[in-house]
Amino acid sequence: MKYNLPKINLILIAVSLIVIIVGFALMTGEPSGATEYNPDIFSFRRITVGPMIALFGFVMMIAAILFKKKEK
């Protein structure tokens, strides 16, 4: 089967997809309910680290698609 992107691009796309999934996983946690308040919804991990890692993954995805191997 012939792909339009070289193998290195597909590997980089897979790595960036894993980084995006890790970023979204870091944003998960227990929600605040109607009867109780959970202060963990404002934790540093959920509002800063997770979104920054996911954003980095999306930027990596763009770079992985546009990456072109230098030819000699």
OpenMM code with the backbone's topology and positions (N, CA, C; nanometers):
from openmm import Vec3, app, unit

residues = "MET LYS TYR ASN LEU PRO LYS ILE ASN LEU ILE LEU ILE ALA VAL SER LEU ILE VAL ILE ILE VAL GLY PHE ALA LEU MET THR GLY GLU PRO SER GLY ALA THR GLU TYR ASN PRO ASP ILE PHE SER PHE ARG ARG ILE THR VAL GLY PRO MET ILE ALA LEU PHE GLY PHE VAL MET MET ILE ALA ALA ILE LEU PHE LYS LYS LYS GLU LYS".split()
positions = [
    Vec3(0.0844, -0.1176, 0.0000),
    Vec3(0.0000, 0.0000, 0.0000),
    Vec3(0.0894, 0.1246, 0.0000),
    Vec3(0.0591, 0.2205, -0.0836),
    Vec3(0.1379, 0.3428, -0.0964),
    Vec3(0.0667, 0.4571, -0.0253),
    Vec3(0.1398, 0.5255, 0.0637),
    Vec3(0.0861, 0.6414, 0.1343),
    Vec3(0.1433, 0.7687, 0.0736),
    Vec3(0.0707, 0.8786, 0.0916),
    Vec3(0.1195, 1.0062, 0.0400),
    Vec3(0.2296, 1.0652, 0.1270),
    Vec3(0.2336, 1.0263, 0.2537),
    Vec3(0.3360, 1.0765, 0.3445),
    Vec3(0.4400, 0.9679, 0.3699),
    Vec3(0.5659, 1.0077, 0.3836),
    Vec3(0.6697, 0.9078, 0.4158),
    Vec3(0.6488, 0.8489, 0.5557),
    Vec3(0.7232, 0.7420, 0.5821),
    Vec3(0.7100, 0.6715, 0.7097),
    Vec3(0.7436, 0.7611, 0.8282),
    Vec3(0.8444, 0.8467, 0.8159),
    Vec3(0.8839, 0.9342, 0.9271),
    Vec3(0.7697, 1.0295, 0.9638),
    Vec3(0.6977, 1.0779, 0.8642),
    Vec3(0.5844, 1.1656, 0.8918),
    Vec3(0.4749, 1.0916, 0.9685),
    Vec3(0.4485, 0.9683, 0.9312),
    Vec3(0.3456, 0.8906, 0.9996),
    Vec3(0.3847, 0.8619, 1.1443),
    Vec3(0.5127, 0.8371, 1.1678),
    Vec3(0.5599, 0.8155, 1.3044),
    Vec3(0.5457, 0.9425, 1.3869),
    Vec3(0.5833, 1.0560, 1.3290),
    Vec3(0.5696, 1.1838, 1.3999),
    Vec3(0.4229, 1.2177, 1.4276),
    Vec3(0.3349, 1.1857, 1.3353),
    Vec3(0.1920, 1.2082, 1.3560),
    Vec3(0.1409, 1.1209, 1.4707),
    Vec3(0.1854, 0.9958, 1.4764),
    Vec3(0.1432, 0.9069, 1.5847),
    Vec3(0.1933, 0.9566, 1.7206),
    Vec3(0.3170, 1.0050, 1.7252),
    Vec3(0.3717, 1.0578, 1.8499),
    Vec3(0.2948, 1.1820, 1.8941),
    Vec3(0.2646, 1.2703, 1.8006),
    Vec3(0.1910, 1.3913, 1.8376),
    Vec3(0.0486, 1.3587, 1.8811),
    Vec3(-0.0122, 1.2553, 1.8238),
    Vec3(-0.1451, 1.2128, 1.8677),
    Vec3(-0.1410, 1.1614, 2.0110),
    Vec3(-0.0367, 1.0880, 2.0453),
    Vec3(-0.0206, 1.0406, 2.1834),
    Vec3(-0.0026, 1.1578, 2.2780),
    Vec3(0.0739, 1.2598, 2.2391),
    Vec3(0.0935, 1.3781, 2.3230),
    Vec3(-0.0398, 1.4509, 2.3443),
    Vec3(-0.1217, 1.4611, 2.2402),
    Vec3(-0.2530, 1.5249, 2.2526),
    Vec3(-0.3411, 1.4461, 2.3498),
    Vec3(-0.3407, 1.3146, 2.3389),
    Vec3(-0.4217, 1.2317, 2.4284),
    Vec3(-0.3754, 1.2470, 2.5724),
    Vec3(-0.2444, 1.2543, 2.5957),
    Vec3(-0.1920, 1.2747, 2.7308),
    Vec3(-0.2369, 1.4102, 2.7853),
    Vec3(-0.2339, 1.5134, 2.7014),
    Vec3(-0.2787, 1.6458, 2.7442),
    Vec3(-0.4250, 1.6465, 2.7848),
    Vec3(-0.5102, 1.5806, 2.7073),
    Vec3(-0.6512, 1.5741, 2.7424),
    Vec3(-0.6734, 1.4878, 2.8666),
    Vec3(-0.5930, 1.3829, 2.8830),
    Vec3(-0.6063, 1.2981, 3.0022),
    Vec3(-0.5689, 1.3750, 3.1283),
    Vec3(-0.4717, 1.4658, 3.1172),
    Vec3(-0.4342, 1.5464, 3.2333),
    Vec3(-0.5435, 1.6448, 3.2731),
    Vec3(-0.6318, 1.6782, 3.1823),
    Vec3(-0.7404, 1.7714, 3.2127),
    Vec3(-0.8598, 1.7036, 3.2788),
    Vec3(-0.8601, 1.5716, 3.2851),
    Vec3(-0.9746, 1.5017, 3.3426),
    Vec3(-0.9656, 1.4986, 3.4941),
    Vec3(-1.0776, 1.4693, 3.5572),
    Vec3(-1.0830, 1.4577, 3.7026),
    Vec3(-1.2261, 1.4632, 3.7513),
    Vec3(-1.2392, 1.4626, 3.8803),
    Vec3(-1.3716, 1.4675, 3.9417),
    Vec3(-1.4350, 1.6053, 3.9204),
    Vec3(-1.5596, 1.6087, 3.8750),
    Vec3(-1.6270, 1.7376, 3.8566),
    Vec3(-1.6889, 1.7874, 3.9869),
    Vec3(-1.7265, 1.9129, 3.9888),
    Vec3(-1.8049, 1.9661, 4.1001),
    Vec3(-1.9506, 1.9300, 4.0754),
    Vec3(-2.0177, 1.8872, 4.1805),
    Vec3(-2.1574, 1.8498, 4.1671),
    Vec3(-2.2492, 1.9641, 4.2048),
    Vec3(-2.3784, 1.9404, 4.1938),
    Vec3(-2.4770, 2.0423, 4.2293),
    Vec3(-2.4824, 2.0633, 4.3801),
    Vec3(-2.4477, 1.9599, 4.4570),
    Vec3(-2.4573, 1.9701, 4.6030),
    Vec3(-2.3244, 1.9939, 4.6712),
    Vec3(-2.2137, 1.9655, 4.6031),
    Vec3(-2.0830, 1.9836, 4.6661),
    Vec3(-1.9866, 2.0523, 4.5702),
    Vec3(-1.8923, 2.1240, 4.6287),
    Vec3(-1.7927, 2.1976, 4.5516),
    Vec3(-1.6605, 2.1232, 4.5584),
    Vec3(-1.5983, 2.1040, 4.4446),
    Vec3(-1.4686, 2.0369, 4.4372),
    Vec3(-1.3643, 2.1396, 4.3927),
    Vec3(-1.2769, 2.1845, 4.4828),
    Vec3(-1.1768, 2.2854, 4.4451),
    Vec3(-1.0703, 2.2324, 4.3497),
    Vec3(-1.0648, 2.1014, 4.3292),
    Vec3(-0.9651, 2.0425, 4.2395),
    Vec3(-0.9893, 2.0799, 4.0931),
    Vec3(-1.1077, 2.1339, 4.0603),
    Vec3(-1.1330, 2.1720, 3.9215),
    Vec3(-1.0457, 2.2890, 3.8776),
    Vec3(-0.9877, 2.3602, 3.9738),
    Vec3(-0.8995, 2.4722, 3.9422),
    Vec3(-0.7533, 2.4389, 3.9697),
    Vec3(-0.7176, 2.3111, 3.9686),
    Vec3(-0.5795, 2.2725, 3.9963),
    Vec3(-0.4888, 2.3140, 3.8803),
    Vec3(-0.3627, 2.3318, 3.9123),
    Vec3(-0.2629, 2.3728, 3.8137),
    Vec3(-0.2535, 2.2720, 3.6995),
    Vec3(-0.2636, 2.1448, 3.7324),
    Vec3(-0.2552, 2.0385, 3.6313),
    Vec3(-0.3699, 2.0478, 3.5320),
    Vec3(-0.4908, 2.0755, 3.5804),
    Vec3(-0.6087, 2.0733, 3.4940),
    Vec3(-0.6270, 2.1999, 3.4116),
    Vec3(-0.5824, 2.3146, 3.4610),
    Vec3(-0.6071, 2.4375, 3.3847),
    Vec3(-0.4828, 2.4943, 3.3168),
    Vec3(-0.3652, 2.4391, 3.3482),
    Vec3(-0.2436, 2.4921, 3.2859),
    Vec3(-0.1633, 2.3836, 3.2148),
    Vec3(-0.1259, 2.2804, 3.2866),
    Vec3(-0.0366, 2.1786, 3.2302),
    Vec3(-0.1053, 2.1004, 3.1179),
    Vec3(-0.2258, 2.0517, 3.1426),
    Vec3(-0.2980, 1.9735, 3.0425),
    Vec3(-0.3202, 2.0484, 2.9117),
    Vec3(-0.3763, 2.1699, 2.9176),
    Vec3(-0.3958, 2.2445, 2.7919),
    Vec3(-0.2658, 2.2789, 2.7192),
    Vec3(-0.1586, 2.3081, 2.7947),
    Vec3(-0.0319, 2.3404, 2.7297),
    Vec3(0.0260, 2.2183, 2.6577),
    Vec3(0.0142, 2.1008, 2.7181),
    Vec3(0.0637, 1.9789, 2.6538),
    Vec3(-0.0207, 1.9465, 2.5315),
    Vec3(-0.1529, 1.9632, 2.5414),
    Vec3(-0.2396, 1.9380, 2.4261),
    Vec3(-0.2078, 2.0362, 2.3125),
    Vec3(-0.1869, 2.1620, 2.3463),
    Vec3(-0.1513, 2.2618, 2.2449),
    Vec3(-0.0186, 2.2263, 2.1787),
    Vec3(0.0778, 2.1838, 2.2585),
    Vec3(0.2067, 2.1412, 2.2037),
    Vec3(0.1877, 2.0227, 2.1088),
    Vec3(0.0965, 1.9322, 2.1432),
    Vec3(0.0684, 1.8182, 2.0567),
    Vec3(0.0087, 1.8604, 1.9239),
    Vec3(-0.0818, 1.9597, 1.9268),
    Vec3(-0.1406, 2.0087, 1.8019),
    Vec3(-0.0360, 2.0786, 1.7151),
    Vec3(0.0532, 2.1548, 1.7762),
    Vec3(0.1613, 2.2195, 1.7007),
    Vec3(0.2548, 2.1137, 1.6427),
    Vec3(0.2827, 2.0101, 1.7225),
    Vec3(0.3643, 1.8988, 1.6731),
    Vec3(0.2987, 1.8295, 1.5552),
    Vec3(0.1658, 1.8183, 1.5587),
    Vec3(0.0922, 1.7526, 1.4496),
    Vec3(0.1094, 1.8309, 1.3197),
    Vec3(0.0991, 1.9624, 1.3273),
    Vec3(0.1178, 2.0459, 1.2081),
    Vec3(0.2599, 2.0303, 1.1549),
    Vec3(0.3573, 2.0337, 1.2474),
    Vec3(0.4967, 2.0179, 1.2056),
    Vec3(0.5217, 1.8790, 1.1468),
    Vec3(0.4561, 1.7766, 1.2009),
    Vec3(0.4745, 1.6399, 1.1504),
    Vec3(0.4187, 1.6255, 1.0095),
    Vec3(0.3091, 1.6926, 0.9809),
    Vec3(0.2512, 1.6857, 0.8465),
    Vec3(0.3383, 1.7609, 0.7460),
    Vec3(0.3920, 1.8741, 0.7881),
    Vec3(0.4709, 1.9566, 0.6972),
    Vec3(0.6181, 1.9167, 0.6884),
    Vec3(0.6635, 1.8255, 0.7741),
    Vec3(0.8039, 1.7861, 0.7783),
    Vec3(0.8465, 1.7242, 0.6457),
    Vec3(0.9609, 1.7711, 0.5970),
    Vec3(1.0155, 1.7169, 0.4725),
    Vec3(1.1611, 1.6816, 0.4953),
    Vec3(1.1974, 1.5591, 0.4679),
    Vec3(1.3329, 1.5112, 0.4883),
    Vec3(1.4264, 1.5785, 0.3889),
    Vec3(1.5421, 1.6240, 0.4398),
    Vec3(1.6417, 1.6869, 0.3514),
    Vec3(1.7068, 1.5808, 0.2648),
    Vec3(1.7122, 1.6083, 0.1359),
    Vec3(1.7737, 1.5166, 0.0421),
    Vec3(1.9132, 1.5630, 0.0084),
    Vec3(2.0035, 1.4698, -0.0138),
    Vec3(2.1423, 1.5042, -0.0452),
    Vec3(2.1573, 1.5380, -0.1920),
] * unit.nanometer
topology = app.Topology()
chain = topology.addChain("A")
for resn in residues:
    res = topology.addResidue(resn, chain)
    for name in ("N", "CA", "C"):
        topology.addAtom(name, app.Element.getBySymbol(name[0]), res)
